[in-house]
Amino acid sequence: MFPDVRQRFQKLAADRPLLILAASVAICATAAVAAPLSRPEGRATLVSAVEQAVATATPPRPTPMRLVWEGADVDGDGRADFANPTGQEPRGHDAYGEGEFGASRDGGSRRHEGVDFRADAGQAVEAPISGYVTRIGYAYPGDQTLKFIEITNPALRYAARIFYVNPDVAVGDAVAVGQPIGRAHSLQRKYPGGMTNHVHLEVMDRAEHRIDAARMIVARLESATAD
């Protein structure tokens, strides 16, 4: 390609590469017939035509995406046995630290035993597993405002505790994975100055060891129109 044409194409391609490709294929033959590229006026005609096509073309609209959560199927029946309790992503870094499993707490003297899922105060919280409500307790001694719900699944031999929830269930109730069990509580009075509102999810395995809930509840992107 002639140097003057190449330079103009390179500048346009850097800005809008896909449109340059489409426009070039569509008009190169027409421009070449109208005026040979061996002449300056022919090359000018080609570049002008491409520039005009790019300026008037509509860029393709990006495909809208959404974040969805997939729970692990631990019993192999083809259905998820775990669910994201809030439908939101894990809490990131804030003034009080990180929300992932194993994050440092109390200056490194202990590790975070759950995963914090972001929540809007008052939103519905869903059961992360099926089972029976085996306990409702307080998250902190002496503080009767912040509660947790414990659900045990004797068939799968997993249990889960969901903290900072105002319960809508009682001990002994049977719940299904994904069923609403309460409302998320605001944490701003307990942790003023920048803690992200969330629910804290702890998962215990068959040996009663706490495991990373992010292994059981995995995020993926899919098209927002994939229904």
N, C-alpha and C positions, 0 to 999 in steps of 0.2 A: 504494500500500500504506500502511496506517496506520503512523504514526511508531514506535510501540512494537514492532510486528511487524518493520518494516524494520530497526531497530537490532539486534534479536536475530538476524535472518537474516544481516545483514552480519558480525556477530561469528562466527557459525558458518561462513559461507562463507569467511572469511579463513583458518580453520583447516583445513577439509576441503571445498573447493569442489565436487569431483566427487560426493561423497556427498550434499551438500546438494541438488544438482540432481536426482539420482535420487530422493532421499527426498521432495522437494517435489512432483515430478510424480506420485509414487505415492499421496500421502495428501491432497493439497489438496482434491480433490473430496469425499472422505469427511469431512474436518474441516468443510468449509463446510456440508455437509448437516446434520451433527450440531448445529452452533450457528452462526448467521449471523455473518460477520466484522464486521458493524456493532455487535455487542455485545462488550464487553470479554471476557466468558467465551468467546466464539467465537474471538477472536484468541488468547487464552491456550491454547485447545484446539489450535489449529493449530500454534503455536510448540512446545508440549509434545510434540505428535506428531512434529514434525520432529526435535527434540532427541533423542527416544527412538530414532527410526530411525537417526540418525547414530551414537548411542552403541552400538547393537547391530549396525550394519552392518560387514561385513568389507571393508576396502579392497582394490582389485584388486592382485594380485601383479605386480610389475614383470617385464617380459620379460628373462630373463637374456641378457647380451650377451657376446661374446668378440672379442678383437682378432685379426685374421687379416692375413697379409702377402701382397701380390700383387707378383710380379716382372714386369718389363717384357718384352714380346714384341718383340724388336728385329728378328727376321727374318720376322715376319708369318705364322708357321705355326700360330698359335692356341695355342701352348704357351709358358709362362713360360721365359725364358732366364736369369733371376736368381732368387735365393732368399735369404731371411734366414738367416744361418749359425747363429743360436742360437734363433730363434723369439721373442726378447724385444725390448723396445723399446730405442731408442738410449739410451746413458748420458746422464743429466742432469748438473746441476751437482754437483760434489763438491769436496773440498779441493784437487784438482789441476786444476780447470777444467771445461770443457764437452767433450762428446763429438761435437758435430756437425762437419760438414765446414766448414773455414775458420775454426774457433775459434782464438783467440789462443794462441800457445805462446811460451815463453821471453821473457816480458815484451813480447810484440808483435813480436819480431824475425822470427818465422815463423808460418805458418798450418798448422793441422791438415790433413793431406792425405787423411784417411779419415773413416769414420764408426765410432764405437764402439758395438757392440751388447752390451747387458748379457748376462752369462753367469754360471752357477753353476760354481764350480770343479769340474772333473771331468765336466761334462756333455758329451754328444756335440755336435760342431760339424759342420755340413753344408756341402758344397761350394756356394759362391754362384753358380757358373757351371759348365757342362760344359766338358770339355777334357782337357788332359794336364797332369800335374804336371811343371812345367819347372824348379822349383827348391825346395829346402828350405834355409832359412838361419837365421841368428840375428838376433833383433830388435836386439840391442845388441852392439857390439864387446866382446870379453872376457867376455861373459856367455853361457854355453852352456846355460842353463836355459830361456830363453824363445825359442821358434822361430817361424818363419812358413812358410807353404806358398804357393807361387805356382802358379796354374793359368792356362794359356793356351788360348784357343779360336781356332784359326787360321781357322775358317770365319766366325765372327762378328767376328773381329779385335778381341776384348776380352781383357783379362787381369785377374786379381784376385790380391791378396795378403791372406792371413788370418793375423794376428799373434796370438801368445800361445796357440799350439796345440801339444799333444803329438801328432805325426803318427802316423796309422795307415796312411799311404800312402807310396810311394817315388817318386823321380824316374822319369818315364816311364810311370807308371800312368795309364790312362784313367779319368776319373771323370764321373759324371752329376750334373747340378744337383740338389741336395737329398740327395746320397749322403753318409753319414757319412765324414769324412776324419781325425778325430782327437778329442782331448778338450781342453776349455778348461783353461788353466793358471791357478792362483791368482796374483794380482798383489800380494798383501799383503806379501811379503818385499821385493819390489822397490820398492813404493810404500806404506810403512806410514803409518797415520794417516788413512785415509779415502778412498783411491781405490776406486771401484766396480769389481768384477771384470767384465771384458768381453773381447771379441775386437775387434781393430781391423781393419776391412775397407777396403782401397784398391782402387779400380777404375780401370783404364787403358783409354782408348778407342783407336780406330784410329790416332790420331796420337800415341799413347803419353802423352797428357795425363791426369792424374788428374782424375776427375770425381766429383761428389757421388753416393755410393751410394744416398742417400735418394731420388734421382730415379728409380732403377731398382728400388727395393724400397719399396713404399708400403703403409702400414697403413690398414685400414678396420675398422669395427665391423659385426658381423652377429649375428643371433640364434644363441644357443648351441644351439638345436634345429634349425638349418637344415642338415640332413645329407641 
